[in-house]
Amino acid sequence: MADIHSRPFLRHLRGAPTTYIRHLRRGRLAHEGVGISFWFRPLSAVISEVPVDDRELPMLFHARTGDFQDVAVQATVTYRIGEPALAAERIDFAVHPDTGQWRSAPLDQVASMLTEIAQQHALTVLGGLGLRDAIVAGPAAVRDQVTEGLTGDARLGDTGLIVVGVRVVAVRPEADVERALQTPAREQVQQDADRATYERRAVAVERERAIAENELQSKIELARRQEQLVAQEGTNARRRAEENVAAKAIETDGAAARDRLMAQVRADARRLAGAAEAEATAAHLAAYRDVDPALVLALAARAVADGLPQIGQLNLSPDVVTTVLGRLAQ
């Protein structure tokens, strides 16, 4: 927007680098250009201010698809006024000489014109598509068709407008229809999620089963080794018992053999001693064989007397002495 400063009977206008200023004085062109400044008389001046920068126009309009479904098209058109002098002649861009404000709304008129043309081409494209195709391929088709239509539109060319680009953000159906269309995809996603959950659970169960089997195998192996250990311990105990029995048997046999040997030795010794004693007795008797019996009796009495306890006093009766003497005499 241009800056206008007031002076008595005069005004000074200073333009911007993105606005085209056109000054007519009494119907004749006095000044025109971008970023200019000049003095003018308000009573005889007609000033138009045309923006020449790129501007974006958001659009939102409804259309109907080939299967009679309403859709909302959200798009943005970028444009600029390429021929501002021509645009000033076709559209009222006049500004108030005191304030610099537009007397009307020229940009609204430009926006309405662009929206109507874009909507017309979008309706043509969407009318030949089904709802699903319109949602999936509609944005690209609408963008291409609207770009081509706006670029080749004669009215825009006569107005001096240049379409820089068209962006179609979305082609969306009504809320309930959109939810209905989203339901199969959501169900599919939910089924995939459930399948993934089931597969994860199946993998977890399989892993738990494998772990349980490993634990069971470990327990079986441990039990088997314990059985081997018990068997080996029993074998060792039995072997120790057998060894102890054998050792005791050997010890007993040795003791018995030793006892037999000692008994035999003692028997042999007794036998030898008996034989020697018998020989001695025989020799002793042989020595007394030819001796007088009375002498033998005396020796016997002497031997008996030697074996008797000591007698301090002995009393012999006549009968005893007579009997002894009688025997000696015999």
C-alpha positions as CSV (number, residue, x, y, z in Angstrom):
1,M,0.0,0.0,0.0
2,A,1.3,3.4,-1.0
3,D,2.1,6.1,1.6
4,I,0.2,9.4,1.0
5,H,1.2,12.5,2.9
6,S,-1.1,15.5,2.8
7,R,-0.1,19.1,2.2
8,P,-2.3,22.1,1.6
9,F,-3.8,21.5,-1.8
10,L,-1.2,18.8,-2.6
11,R,-0.5,15.2,-1.8
12,H,2.6,13.2,-2.0
13,L,2.5,9.5,-2.9
14,R,5.4,7.1,-2.3
15,G,4.9,3.6,-3.7
16,A,6.3,0.2,-2.7
17,P,8.7,-2.0,-4.7
18,T,5.9,-4.6,-5.2
19,T,3.1,-2.3,-6.3
20,Y,2.4,-0.7,-9.6
21,I,1.2,2.9,-9.5
22,R,-0.8,4.5,-12.3
23,H,-1.6,8.2,-12.1
24,L,-4.1,9.8,-14.4
25,R,-4.5,13.5,-14.4
26,R,-7.6,14.8,-16.2
27,G,-7.8,11.5,-18.1
28,R,-4.2,11.5,-19.2
29,L,-1.4,9.4,-18.0
30,A,0.9,11.4,-15.7
31,H,2.9,8.7,-13.8
32,E,3.1,5.0,-13.9
33,G,5.6,2.4,-12.6
34,V,6.8,0.3,-9.7
35,G,8.2,2.0,-6.6
36,I,7.7,5.6,-7.9
37,S,6.8,8.7,-5.9
38,F,5.3,12.0,-7.0
39,W,3.2,15.0,-6.0
40,F,-0.4,15.3,-7.2
41,R,-3.5,17.3,-6.8
42,P,-6.3,15.3,-5.2
43,L,-9.1,16.9,-7.1
44,S,-7.7,16.1,-10.5
45,A,-5.9,12.9,-9.9
46,V,-7.0,9.3,-10.5
47,I,-4.6,6.8,-8.9
48,S,-4.6,3.1,-9.3
49,E,-2.4,0.8,-7.2
50,V,-1.9,-2.8,-8.5
51,P,0.2,-5.4,-6.6
52,V,2.7,-7.2,-8.7
53,D,4.0,-9.7,-6.1
54,D,3.1,-13.4,-6.0
55,R,0.0,-14.0,-4.0
56,E,-1.6,-17.3,-2.8
57,L,-5.3,-17.9,-2.9
58,P,-6.6,-20.7,-0.8
59,M,-9.7,-22.4,-2.1
60,L,-12.3,-24.7,-0.6
61,F,-15.2,-25.8,-2.7
62,H,-17.5,-28.8,-3.0
63,A,-17.9,-31.1,-6.0
64,R,-19.8,-34.2,-7.0
65,T,-18.2,-37.4,-8.3
66,G,-19.5,-39.7,-11.0
67,D,-21.3,-41.9,-8.4
68,F,-23.1,-38.8,-6.9
69,Q,-21.0,-38.4,-3.8
70,D,-20.1,-35.0,-2.5
71,V,-16.4,-34.2,-2.0
72,A,-14.6,-31.2,-0.7
73,V,-11.6,-29.9,-2.7
74,Q,-8.9,-28.0,-0.8
75,A,-6.5,-26.3,-3.1
76,T,-4.2,-23.2,-3.3
77,V,-3.5,-21.1,-6.4
78,T,-0.4,-18.9,-6.6
79,Y,-0.8,-16.0,-9.0
80,R,0.5,-12.6,-9.8
81,I,-0.5,-9.7,-12.0
82,G,1.9,-9.8,-14.9
83,E,0.4,-6.8,-16.8
84,P,-0.6,-4.3,-14.1
85,A,-1.6,-1.6,-16.7
86,L,-4.0,-4.0,-18.4
87,A,-5.3,-5.1,-15.0
88,A,-5.9,-1.5,-13.9
89,E,-8.0,-1.0,-17.0
90,R,-10.1,-4.2,-16.4
91,I,-10.4,-4.1,-12.7
92,D,-11.0,-1.2,-10.4
93,F,-7.7,-0.8,-8.4
94,A,-8.4,2.9,-7.7
95,V,-7.3,4.3,-4.3
96,H,-8.5,7.2,-2.3
97,P,-6.2,10.2,-2.8
98,D,-6.2,11.0,0.9
99,T,-5.8,7.7,2.6
100,G,-4.4,5.4,-0.1
101,Q,-7.0,2.7,0.6
102,W,-8.7,0.9,-2.3
103,R,-12.1,2.3,-3.1
104,S,-13.4,-1.2,-3.7
105,A,-12.1,-4.8,-3.2
106,P,-10.2,-5.6,-6.4
107,L,-8.4,-8.6,-4.9
108,D,-11.7,-10.1,-3.9
109,Q,-12.9,-9.8,-7.4
110,V,-9.7,-11.5,-8.6
111,A,-10.1,-14.3,-6.1
112,S,-13.7,-14.8,-7.1
113,M,-12.7,-15.1,-10.7
114,L,-9.9,-17.5,-10.1
115,T,-12.0,-19.6,-7.7
116,E,-14.9,-19.9,-10.2
117,I,-12.6,-20.9,-13.1
118,A,-10.7,-23.4,-10.9
119,Q,-13.9,-24.9,-9.6
120,Q,-15.4,-25.3,-13.0
121,H,-12.4,-27.3,-14.2
122,A,-12.3,-29.3,-10.9
123,L,-16.0,-30.2,-11.3
124,T,-15.3,-31.4,-14.8
125,V,-12.6,-33.7,-13.7
126,L,-14.3,-35.1,-10.6
127,G,-17.6,-35.6,-12.4
128,G,-15.9,-38.4,-14.5
129,L,-14.4,-40.2,-11.5
130,G,-15.8,-42.5,-8.9
131,L,-15.5,-41.7,-5.2
132,R,-12.5,-44.0,-4.6
133,D,-10.7,-42.8,-7.8
134,A,-11.5,-39.2,-6.8
135,I,-9.9,-39.7,-3.4
136,V,-6.9,-41.6,-4.6
137,A,-6.1,-40.0,-8.0
138,G,-8.3,-36.9,-7.7
139,P,-5.7,-34.5,-6.3
140,A,-3.2,-35.0,-9.2
141,A,-5.9,-35.0,-11.9
142,V,-7.6,-31.9,-10.4
143,R,-4.2,-30.1,-10.2
144,D,-3.3,-30.8,-13.7
145,Q,-6.7,-29.9,-15.1
146,V,-7.0,-26.7,-13.0
147,T,-3.4,-25.6,-14.0
148,E,-4.1,-26.2,-17.6
149,G,-7.5,-24.4,-17.4
150,L,-6.2,-21.4,-15.6
151,T,-3.2,-21.0,-17.8
152,G,-5.2,-21.1,-21.0
153,D,-8.2,-19.1,-19.8
154,A,-8.8,-16.1,-22.1
155,R,-10.4,-14.0,-19.4
156,L,-7.4,-14.2,-17.2
157,G,-5.1,-13.4,-20.1
158,D,-7.2,-10.3,-20.9
159,T,-7.0,-9.2,-17.2
160,G,-3.3,-9.6,-17.1
161,L,-3.2,-12.4,-14.5
162,I,-0.5,-15.1,-14.6
163,V,-1.0,-18.4,-12.7
164,V,2.3,-19.4,-11.1
165,G,1.2,-22.8,-9.7
166,V,-1.7,-24.8,-8.4
167,R,-1.6,-27.1,-5.4
168,V,-4.4,-29.5,-4.5
169,V,-4.1,-30.5,-0.9
170,A,-6.9,-33.0,-0.6
171,V,-10.1,-34.3,-2.0
172,R,-12.2,-35.5,0.9
173,P,-15.6,-37.0,1.1
174,E,-18.2,-36.3,3.8
175,A,-17.3,-37.4,7.3
176,D,-19.6,-40.4,7.5
177,V,-18.6,-41.6,4.0
178,E,-14.9,-41.1,4.8
179,R,-15.3,-43.2,8.0
180,A,-17.1,-45.9,6.0
181,L,-14.3,-45.9,3.4
182,Q,-11.7,-46.1,6.2
183,T,-13.4,-49.0,7.9
184,P,-12.0,-51.7,5.6
185,A,-8.5,-50.3,5.8
186,R,-8.9,-50.1,9.6
187,E,-10.2,-53.6,9.7
188,Q,-7.3,-54.8,7.6
189,V,-4.8,-52.9,9.8
190,Q,-6.5,-54.4,12.9
191,Q,-6.4,-57.9,11.3
192,D,-2.7,-57.4,10.6
193,A,-2.2,-56.2,14.1
194,D,-4.1,-59.2,15.5
195,R,-2.1,-61.5,13.2
196,A,1.1,-60.0,14.4
197,T,-0.1,-60.4,18.0
198,Y,-1.0,-64.0,17.4
199,E,2.3,-64.7,15.7
200,R,4.1,-63.0,18.5
201,R,2.2,-65.1,21.0
202,A,2.8,-68.2,19.0
203,V,6.5,-67.4,18.9
204,A,6.4,-66.8,22.6
205,V,4.6,-70.1,23.3
206,E,7.0,-71.9,21.0
207,R,9.9,-70.4,22.9
208,E,8.3,-71.3,26.2
209,R,7.8,-74.8,25.0
210,A,11.4,-75.0,23.9
211,I,12.5,-73.7,27.2
212,A,10.3,-76.2,29.0
213,E,11.6,-79.0,26.9
214,N,15.2,-77.9,27.6
215,E,14.4,-77.8,31.3
216,L,12.8,-81.3,31.1
217,Q,15.7,-82.6,29.2
218,S,18.0,-81.1,31.8
219,K,16.0,-82.8,34.6
220,I,16.0,-86.1,32.7
221,E,19.8,-85.9,32.2
222,L,20.3,-84.9,35.8
223,A,18.1,-87.8,37.0
224,R,20.0,-90.2,34.7
225,R,23.3,-89.0,36.1
226,Q,22.0,-89.3,39.6
227,E,20.9,-92.8,38.8
228,Q,24.4,-93.5,37.5
229,L,25.9,-91.9,40.6
230,V,23.7,-94.1,42.9
231,A,24.5,-97.2,40.9
232,Q,28.2,-96.4,41.0
233,E,28.0,-95.6,44.7
234,G,26.2,-99.0,45.2
235,T,28.8,-100.8,43.2
236,N,31.6,-99.1,45.1
237,A,29.9,-100.0,48.4
238,R,29.4,-103.6,47.3
239,R,33.0,-103.7,46.2
240,R,34.2,-102.3,49.5
241,A,32.0,-104.8,51.3
242,E,33.4,-107.7,49.2
243,E,36.9,-106.4,49.7
244,N,36.3,-106.2,53.5
245,V,34.8,-109.7,53.5
246,A,37.7,-111.0,51.4
247,A,40.1,-109.3,53.7
248,K,38.4,-110.6,56.8
249,A,38.3,-114.1,55.2
250,I,42.0,-113.9,54.4
251,E,42.6,-112.6,57.9
252,T,40.4,-115.5,59.3
253,D,42.1,-118.1,57.1
254,G,45.5,-116.7,58.2
255,A,44.5,-116.8,61.8
256,A,43.1,-120.3,61.4
257,A,46.2,-121.4,59.6
258,R,48.3,-119.8,62.3
259,D,46.2,-121.5,65.0
260,R,46.5,-124.8,63.2
261,L,50.2,-124.4,62.9
262,M,50.5,-123.4,66.5
263,A,48.3,-126.3,67.6
264,Q,50.4,-128.6,65.4
265,V,53.5,-127.2,66.9
266,R,52.2,-127.5,70.4
267,A,51.0,-131.1,69.6
268,D,54.3,-131.9,68.1
269,A,56.0,-130.4,71.1
270,R,53.7,-132.3,73.5
271,R,54.3,-135.4,71.4
272,L,58.0,-135.0,71.5
273,A,57.8,-134.1,75.2
274,G,55.6,-137.2,75.8
275,A,58.0,-139.4,73.8
276,A,61.0,-137.9,75.7
277,E,59.1,-138.3,79.0
278,A,58.1,-141.8,78.0
279,E,61.7,-142.6,77.0
280,A,62.9,-141.1,80.3
281,T,60.3,-143.0,82.2
282,A,61.2,-146.2,80.4
283,A,64.9,-145.6,81.0
284,H,64.1,-144.7,84.7
285,L,62.1,-147.9,85.1
286,A,64.7,-149.8,83.3
287,A,67.2,-148.6,85.8
288,Y,65.0,-149.8,88.7
289,R,64.2,-153.1,86.9
290,D,67.1,-155.0,88.5
291,V,67.1,-153.2,91.8
292,D,65.9,-154.8,95.0
293,P,62.2,-154.1,95.6
294,A,62.9,-153.0,99.1
295,L,65.2,-150.4,97.8
296,V,62.7,-149.2,95.3
297,L,60.1,-149.0,98.1
298,A,62.5,-147.0,100.1
299,L,63.2,-144.7,97.3
300,A,59.5,-144.3,96.7
301,A,58.9,-143.5,100.3
302,R,61.7,-141.0,100.1
303,A,60.1,-139.5,97.1
304,V,56.8,-139.4,98.9
305,A,58.4,-137.9,101.8
306,D,60.0,-135.2,99.7
307,G,56.5,-134.4,98.3
308,L,54.9,-134.2,101.7
309,P,54.7,-131.1,103.8
310,Q,57.3,-130.6,106.4
311,I,56.5,-132.7,109.5
312,G,57.8,-131.4,112.7
313,Q,56.8,-134.4,114.8
314,L,55.7,-137.9,113.6
315,N,54.1,-140.4,115.9
316,L,54.1,-144.0,114.6
317,S,51.9,-146.6,116.3
318,P,53.2,-150.1,116.6
319,D,50.6,-151.3,114.2
320,V,51.8,-149.1,111.5
321,V,55.5,-150.0,112.1
322,T,54.6,-153.6,112.1
323,T,52.7,-153.3,108.8
324,V,55.5,-151.4,107.1
325,L,58.1,-153.8,108.3
326,G,56.0,-156.6,107.1
327,R,55.7,-155.2,103.7
328,L,59.3,-154.5,103.5
329,A,60.0,-158.0,104.5
330,Q,57.8,-159.3,101.8
